[in-house]
Amino acid sequence: MLAMGLATVTGANGFEGRWKLAGDGTCYLDPTDTGPDQCWASPGRWKVGGDGSCYWDDDDSGPNQCAPPPFEPLTK
């Protein structure tokens, strides 16, 4: 019997999607895209803020405390 299942692609960053370069040169996580990362937003880690939000802290290290917020595409 042949069984097929759906797999979630998780990149080297530990999250779905990949890091991509924006037109302004910044690095952002696109959870809907696949392929190799174009950049890496490091050093740093995702942290839980005092209000419960999840944010990227460039000046910290260690394991992530939360998953990144939902992707919001850049608009021109």
N, C-alpha and C positions, 0 to 999 in steps of 0.2 A: 504494500500500500504506500502511495506517495502522499506525503503530507506537506502542505505549504503554509507558511505563517507570515505575518507581517513583522518586519524588524524595524526598530528605530535606529536611525543612523546617529551615532554619537561620535563627535570628532575628538581630536587629541585634547581639546579644551575641557572635555567632560560634559559638555552640553550638546543638545541637538543643534545642527546648523554649522556655521563656520564664521570665522572672523574675516571681515572684508574691509577694503580701503574705500573710504568715501571720497567724493570729489574734492573735498577740502583737505584731504590728507589724514583725517582722523581714522581711527580703527574702530569698527563697531561690530556687534554680533548680529548676524542674520540667521535666526533659527529656522527659516524656511528654505535655506539654500544648502547645497551639498558641494563637496569637493574639498581640495586642500585650502587651508587658511591662507589668506593673502597678507595677513599681518598678525600680530599678537599684542594684545593690550596688557603688557606686563612691564615692570612688576606690579603687583597688586592682587586684590581679591574682591569678591562680592561680599558685602557686609550688610547686616541688619541695622537700620537706623533706629534712633530713639522713638520714631513714630511708626515703626514696623515695616518701613519701606526697605527695599533691597537696592543698594547702590554700589558702584565701583569705587574702591579706595586705592589710588595709585601708590600711596605711601605705606601700605601695609602688606604683610605676607602671612602665609599660613593657609589652612584649608578654607574654602568658601563657606560662608555661613548661610547662604540662600542661593536660589536660582535667579538669573538676571530677569529684569522686568520684560514684558512682552515687547516685541520688535515694533518700532514705529518708523515707517519709511521716511526718508528725507524728501521734502518737497521743495521745488524750485520756484 
